[in-house]
Amino acid sequence: MSDPTSDLGSDPILITGVGRRAGLHLARNFLRRGRRVVGTYRTERPALDELRAAGADLHGCDFYDDGAIGALATALQERYPALRAIIHNASDWLPDDGALPAAEVMRRMLQVHVSAPYQLNLALAPLLLACASKQSAVQADIIHIGDYVSGRGSSKHSAYAASKAAQDNLTLSFAARLAPKVKVNSIAPALLLFHDDDVEEYRAKARAKSLLQREGGLDELQRAVDYLLESRYVTGRILHLDGGRHLQ
Protein backbone atom coordinates (compact mmCIF):
# COMPACT_ATOMS: atom_id res chain seq x y z
CA MET A 1 0.00 0.00 0.00
CA SER A 2 1.37 3.41 -0.95
CA ASP A 3 1.83 5.87 1.88
CA PRO A 4 0.50 9.40 1.31
CA THR A 5 2.08 10.33 4.65
CA SER A 6 5.55 9.00 3.83
CA ASP A 7 7.21 12.28 4.81
CA LEU A 8 6.02 12.13 8.42
CA GLY A 9 9.23 10.72 9.85
CA SER A 10 9.84 7.49 11.75
CA ASP A 11 8.39 8.30 15.18
CA PRO A 12 5.36 6.19 16.10
CA ILE A 13 1.70 7.15 15.95
CA LEU A 14 -0.37 6.46 19.08
CA ILE A 15 -3.95 5.37 18.35
CA THR A 16 -6.34 4.75 21.23
CA GLY A 17 -9.04 2.11 20.93
CA VAL A 18 -7.55 -0.11 18.21
CA GLY A 19 -9.58 -3.25 18.97
CA ARG A 20 -12.30 -2.73 16.39
CA ARG A 21 -13.94 -0.53 13.77
CA ALA A 22 -12.27 2.85 13.22
CA GLY A 23 -9.24 2.35 15.46
CA LEU A 24 -8.53 -1.07 13.99
CA HIS A 25 -8.88 0.27 10.45
CA LEU A 26 -6.44 3.12 11.10
CA ALA A 27 -3.93 0.84 12.81
CA ARG A 28 -4.06 -1.72 9.99
CA ASN A 29 -3.53 0.92 7.32
CA PHE A 30 -0.59 2.58 9.04
CA LEU A 31 1.06 -0.79 9.68
CA ARG A 32 0.61 -1.82 6.03
CA ARG A 33 2.38 1.37 5.04
CA GLY A 34 5.29 0.46 7.27
CA ARG A 35 4.57 3.03 9.93
CA ARG A 36 5.17 2.35 13.62
CA VAL A 37 1.93 2.08 15.60
CA VAL A 38 1.34 2.18 19.33
CA GLY A 39 -2.20 1.21 20.25
CA THR A 40 -4.42 0.98 23.30
CA TYR A 41 -7.37 -1.32 23.93
CA ARG A 42 -9.75 -2.04 26.78
CA THR A 43 -10.93 -5.55 25.80
CA GLU A 44 -8.80 -8.33 24.32
CA ARG A 45 -10.07 -9.18 20.82
CA PRO A 46 -8.82 -11.59 18.09
CA ALA A 47 -7.93 -8.69 15.79
CA LEU A 48 -5.32 -7.50 18.27
CA ASP A 49 -3.20 -10.58 17.57
CA GLU A 50 -3.12 -9.51 13.92
CA LEU A 51 -1.86 -6.07 14.92
CA ARG A 52 0.76 -7.53 17.23
CA ALA A 53 1.98 -9.84 14.45
CA ALA A 54 2.30 -6.82 12.17
CA GLY A 55 4.51 -5.07 14.73
CA ALA A 56 2.11 -2.88 16.72
CA ASP A 57 3.04 -2.11 20.33
CA LEU A 58 -0.26 -2.63 22.18
CA HIS A 59 -1.15 -1.57 25.71
CA GLY A 60 -4.26 -2.62 27.61
CA CYS A 61 -5.80 0.40 29.31
CA ASP A 62 -9.23 1.03 30.81
CA PHE A 63 -9.90 4.72 30.24
CA TYR A 64 -12.45 4.67 33.06
CA ASP A 65 -9.48 4.21 35.42
CA ASP A 66 -7.28 7.27 36.04
CA GLY A 67 -4.58 5.05 37.49
CA ALA A 68 -4.45 3.02 34.29
CA ILE A 69 -4.22 6.20 32.22
CA GLY A 70 -1.33 7.43 34.34
CA ALA A 71 0.43 4.07 34.04
CA LEU A 72 0.01 4.15 30.27
CA ALA A 73 1.50 7.65 30.05
CA THR A 74 4.46 6.62 32.18
CA ALA A 75 5.08 3.50 30.09
CA LEU A 76 5.08 5.52 26.87
CA GLN A 77 7.33 8.21 28.34
CA GLU A 78 9.84 5.53 29.33
CA ARG A 79 9.67 3.62 26.05
CA TYR A 80 9.57 6.37 23.41
CA PRO A 81 11.64 9.55 23.11
CA ALA A 82 9.14 11.05 20.66
CA LEU A 83 5.67 10.57 19.14
CA ARG A 84 4.62 11.76 15.69
CA ALA A 85 0.91 11.89 16.53
CA ILE A 86 -1.81 10.96 18.99
CA ILE A 87 -5.14 9.89 17.48
CA HIS A 88 -7.80 9.83 20.21
CA ASN A 89 -10.25 7.25 18.91
CA ALA A 90 -11.26 5.39 22.11
CA SER A 91 -14.94 5.94 22.77
CA ASP A 92 -18.08 4.67 24.47
CA TRP A 93 -21.72 5.35 23.64
CA LEU A 94 -24.06 5.19 26.61
CA PRO A 95 -27.74 6.11 26.14
CA ASP A 96 -29.96 8.14 28.46
CA ASP A 97 -32.27 5.15 28.95
CA GLY A 98 -32.16 4.82 32.72
CA ALA A 99 -30.16 1.58 32.72
CA LEU A 100 -27.49 3.46 34.66
CA PRO A 101 -27.96 6.45 36.99
CA ALA A 102 -27.79 9.68 35.02
CA ALA A 103 -24.80 10.96 36.99
CA GLU A 104 -22.90 7.75 36.23
CA VAL A 105 -23.63 7.99 32.50
CA MET A 106 -22.33 11.54 32.42
CA ARG A 107 -19.27 10.63 34.51
CA ARG A 108 -18.33 7.80 32.18
CA MET A 109 -18.82 9.80 29.01
CA LEU A 110 -16.72 12.71 30.30
CA GLN A 111 -14.06 10.32 31.59
CA VAL A 112 -13.51 8.56 28.26
CA HIS A 113 -13.98 11.47 25.86
CA VAL A 114 -12.58 14.38 27.89
CA SER A 115 -10.55 13.40 30.95
CA ALA A 116 -8.53 10.63 29.29
CA PRO A 117 -7.51 12.70 26.24
CA TYR A 118 -6.80 15.68 28.48
CA GLN A 119 -4.49 13.66 30.72
CA LEU A 120 -2.67 12.02 27.81
CA ASN A 121 -2.27 15.29 25.90
CA LEU A 122 -0.64 16.92 28.91
CA ALA A 123 1.56 13.95 29.77
CA LEU A 124 2.70 13.19 26.21
CA ALA A 125 3.04 16.73 24.86
CA PRO A 126 6.84 16.63 25.47
CA LEU A 127 7.08 13.58 23.19
CA LEU A 128 5.18 15.38 20.44
CA LEU A 129 7.34 18.46 20.83
CA ALA A 130 10.46 16.29 20.71
CA CYS A 131 9.33 14.92 17.35
CA ALA A 132 8.65 18.39 15.97
CA SER A 133 11.99 19.72 17.23
CA LYS A 134 14.03 17.25 15.16
CA GLN A 135 13.65 19.25 11.96
CA SER A 136 11.92 22.49 11.08
CA ALA A 137 9.71 20.95 8.38
CA VAL A 138 8.00 18.52 10.78
CA GLN A 139 5.00 19.27 12.96
CA ALA A 140 3.45 16.73 15.31
CA ASP A 141 -0.30 16.19 15.62
CA ILE A 142 -3.13 15.48 18.00
CA ILE A 143 -6.36 14.36 16.35
CA HIS A 144 -9.54 13.87 18.37
CA ILE A 145 -12.09 11.60 16.68
CA GLY A 146 -15.31 13.32 17.67
CA ASP A 147 -18.87 13.10 16.43
CA TYR A 148 -21.34 15.09 14.33
CA VAL A 149 -23.67 15.34 17.36
CA SER A 150 -21.15 17.50 19.24
CA GLY A 151 -22.53 20.54 17.44
CA ARG A 152 -26.13 19.42 17.32
CA GLY A 153 -26.98 17.49 20.48
CA SER A 154 -28.83 14.20 20.81
CA SER A 155 -32.23 13.42 22.29
CA LYS A 156 -31.26 9.86 23.32
CA HIS A 157 -27.52 10.22 23.97
CA SER A 158 -27.28 13.67 25.51
CA ALA A 159 -24.39 12.87 27.88
CA TYR A 160 -22.42 11.37 24.99
CA ALA A 161 -23.09 14.42 22.79
CA ALA A 162 -22.11 16.82 25.58
CA SER A 163 -18.85 14.96 26.20
CA LYS A 164 -17.98 15.08 22.51
CA ALA A 165 -18.66 18.83 22.52
CA ALA A 166 -16.25 19.17 25.44
CA GLN A 167 -13.71 17.13 23.48
CA ASP A 168 -14.03 19.61 20.62
CA ASN A 169 -13.21 22.36 23.11
CA LEU A 170 -10.05 20.47 24.09
CA THR A 171 -9.05 20.78 20.44
CA LEU A 172 -9.25 24.57 20.66
CA SER A 173 -7.36 24.77 23.93
CA PHE A 174 -4.53 22.42 23.00
CA ALA A 175 -4.17 23.94 19.54
CA ALA A 176 -3.42 27.28 21.18
CA ARG A 177 -1.28 25.72 23.89
CA LEU A 178 0.99 23.63 21.65
CA ALA A 179 1.34 25.83 18.55
CA PRO A 180 3.34 26.18 16.39
CA LYS A 181 5.10 22.81 16.77
CA VAL A 182 1.99 20.66 17.31
CA LYS A 183 -1.24 20.87 15.31
CA VAL A 184 -4.43 19.87 17.10
CA ASN A 185 -7.64 19.12 15.24
CA SER A 186 -10.88 17.17 15.54
CA ILE A 187 -12.80 15.03 13.06
CA ALA A 188 -16.59 14.97 13.48
CA PRO A 189 -18.09 12.09 11.48
CA ALA A 190 -21.71 11.10 11.01
CA LEU A 191 -22.68 7.59 9.85
CA LEU A 192 -19.25 6.29 8.94
CA LEU A 193 -20.11 2.61 9.31
CA PHE A 194 -23.26 0.68 10.18
CA HIS A 195 -23.16 -2.11 12.74
CA ASP A 196 -23.68 -5.62 11.40
CA ASP A 197 -26.98 -6.02 13.27
CA ASP A 198 -28.52 -2.75 12.02
CA VAL A 199 -31.73 -3.63 10.18
CA GLU A 200 -32.43 -2.28 6.69
CA GLU A 201 -35.30 -0.04 7.86
CA TYR A 202 -32.91 1.76 10.22
CA ARG A 203 -30.18 1.93 7.57
CA ALA A 204 -32.51 3.50 5.02
CA LYS A 205 -33.69 6.09 7.53
CA ALA A 206 -30.10 6.92 8.53
CA ARG A 207 -28.91 7.24 4.93
CA ALA A 208 -31.75 9.62 4.13
CA LYS A 209 -30.50 12.11 6.74
CA SER A 210 -27.61 13.25 4.51
CA LEU A 211 -27.47 14.74 1.04
CA LEU A 212 -25.19 11.95 -0.20
CA GLN A 213 -27.49 9.28 1.27
CA ARG A 214 -24.88 6.66 2.15
CA GLU A 215 -22.48 5.71 4.91
CA GLY A 216 -19.13 7.39 4.65
CA GLY A 217 -16.95 4.33 5.20
CA LEU A 218 -13.77 3.94 7.20
CA ASP A 219 -11.57 4.81 4.23
CA GLU A 220 -13.10 8.28 4.35
CA LEU A 221 -11.92 8.62 7.93
CA GLN A 222 -8.43 7.45 6.92
CA ARG A 223 -8.29 10.09 4.19
CA ALA A 224 -9.31 12.77 6.68
CA VAL A 225 -6.63 11.65 9.14
CA ASP A 226 -4.03 11.61 6.34
CA TYR A 227 -5.05 15.12 5.30
CA LEU A 228 -4.58 16.50 8.80
CA LEU A 229 -1.26 14.72 9.29
CA GLU A 230 0.07 16.06 5.99
CA SER A 231 -1.24 19.59 6.47
CA ARG A 232 1.17 22.31 7.57
CA TYR A 233 -1.44 25.03 8.04
CA VAL A 234 -4.54 23.55 9.69
CA THR A 235 -4.95 23.62 13.46
CA GLY A 236 -7.73 24.23 15.96
CA ARG A 237 -10.34 23.04 13.45
CA ILE A 238 -13.21 20.56 13.46
CA LEU A 239 -13.38 18.64 10.16
CA HIS A 240 -16.91 17.43 9.49
CA LEU A 241 -17.52 14.17 7.64
CA ASP A 242 -21.30 14.19 7.39
CA GLY A 243 -22.27 13.72 3.74
CA GLY A 244 -24.01 17.10 3.73
CA ARG A 245 -26.18 16.15 6.67
CA HIS A 246 -26.01 19.68 8.06
CA LEU A 247 -28.00 20.91 5.01
CA GLN A 248 -30.91 18.49 5.36
N, C-alpha and C positions, 0 to 999 in steps of 0.2 A: 504494500500500500504506500503510495506517495505521501509525503509529509508536507502539507502547506505551512507548517510551523517549524521547518527544519532549521531556521536561524535563531531558535530560542535558547540555544546553549544546552549544556549537558546536565544542569541541575534538575533534580526530580520535581515532579508535579504531585502535590498532595490532593487527593480526591476523597471526600468523606462519603460514606454510604455507597460502597462499591459492590454490594452483594447482589443487586438486581436492578433491572430497568435502567434508568438514566445513568446512574453511577457506574454500573457494569459496562454499559455501552461505551462510555467515555474511556474507562480504564482499558477495555479491549482495544479500542482504536489507537490510543497512545502507545500501548505496548506493541501493537503490530507495526507501528511506525518506528519502533526502536527507541522510544522515549522511556525514561525511568519513571516509574509510577509508585507512589506510596499511597496506600488506601486504608480506610477504616471501615469497620463493619460492626454491627451489633449482634447479629445472629449468624452462626455458621451455616453456609449454604454450599451445595455442590459446585456452583460456578466459581467459588473462591479458589478451589484447587486448580482450576484452569488458569486463573490469574497468577497464582503462586508458581505454577509450572512455567509460565511465560516470563517470570522474573519480578513480579510485583512484590513489594515489601508491605505486608498486610498486618494491621494492628486491630485487635478486638477492642472496642470501646463503646460503652453505654453512655450516650450523651445526656441521659437523665441523671448521671452521677458526676458531680463536680470533681470528686477525687479521681475518677477515671480520666476525665478531661485533662486534669493537671498532670497525671502520670503519662498520658500520651504526649503532651507538650514537652515534658522533660525527656522522654525517650527520643523524640525527634531532635531536640536541641543537642543531645549527646551523640546522636548518630550522624547528623547531617550538618555540614558547615553552611549550607545555603539551600534555599528552595526557589525554584523558578515561579511557582504559582501555587495558590490554594484555591481549590474549587469546592465551595460549601454546598454539597448536594444532599447530605443526610437530612431526612425529613420524617415527619409523622403527620397523620391526618385524622384527628379525633373530631367526631361530630358533637353537636350540642343536643344530644338525644336523651340525656339524663342517665345514661349507663354509668357514668362517673360523676361525682360532684362537680359543679361548675367551676369552683375554684381550682380543683385538681386538673381539669381539662386545660384551663388557662395556664396554670403553672407548667404543665408538660409542654404545651405549645411554645411558650416563651423560652423554656429551657433549651429545647432542641433548636429552634430557629433563631434565637437571639443570644441567649447567654453562652451557648457553646461556641458559635462563631466569634462572639465578642472576646471570649477568653483566648481562643486560639489565635485570633488576629493580633492581640496584644503580645502573647507569648512568642509567636513565631515571626513577628515583624522584623526582628534583627536578621533572621535567615533570609527573608525576602530582600532586605536592604543589602545584605552581603552579596547576593546574586547580582543585583543591579549595580553594585559598586565595582564589579570586575572589569566592565568596559562601558564606555559612555553610551554606546548604541543600545544597550540592553535595559529594559524596564521589567520589573517583576509585576505580578498580578494577583489580585484577589477577585474572585468571581463568586457572587452569591446566586445560587439558583433559587429564584423566588417563585412567584405565582401571579397570574393575571388578576386574581381576586384581591391582591394587596391594594389596588387602587379602586376597587369597586365594592368590596365587602361580600359577605355570604350569609344567606338567611339560615343555613343549616350547619355551617362551619365557621361561626363568627370568631371564635378564639383563634382558630387556624389563620383566618384572613388577617386578623389584627396582628398576630405574630409575624406574618410575612410582611406586613406594612412596616413593622418595627425593624425587620431585617433590611428592608429598603433604606430606612433611615441610617442604619449602620453603614451602608454603602456611601452615603453622603459624608458622614463623619470621618470614616477612614480614608476616603479619597482626599479630603482636605488635610488630614493628619499625616499621611504618608507620601504626598506629592513632593517633588516630581519623580522620585525614583520608583514608586509603586503605584500602579493604576488600580483602581477599585471600582468595579461595576457590578450590576445585577442583571440577570436575565429573568423575564417574567413571562413564562409560557402559559398557554391555555390549550388543553386537549392535545398534548403531544402524542399520547399513546393510550389506547383503550386497554382495560384489563381483559383477560381471557374470558371471564365469566360475565362480561357486560352483554346484555341481550340486545338484539337488533333494534327494538323499539327505542331503547335508551340511546343507542349509537346514532340513530337517525335524528333524534331530537337534539343531541349534542352537536352533530355536524351542522345542523341548520342554524346554529347560533352564530356562525361566522360567515363572512362573505365568500370565502374559499370552500366552505362546506366539506371539509375533510380533516382528519387528524394530521398534525404536523409531522410526526415521525421523529425518532431519536436522531436521525442524521441531520435534521434541521437544527437540533440543539447542538450537535457537534460543530456544525458550520458556524453557529453563533459564538461558541466558545473559541473556535479558531480565529474568528474575526477579532474578538477582544484581545486575545493573546498576541496577535500580529500587529494590532493597532499601536501607534505611537502618540495618538492625540485624542483618545477617548478615555475619560475618567469621570467618576461621579454620575454615571448615567444608568438608567433602567431601560434595557433593550427588550421590547415587547415582541413576543412570538405568538400572535393570536389570530392569524388568518383574517384580519379585518373585523374581528369580533366587536371591537369598540365602535364600529359604525353601524351595527345592526340595531 
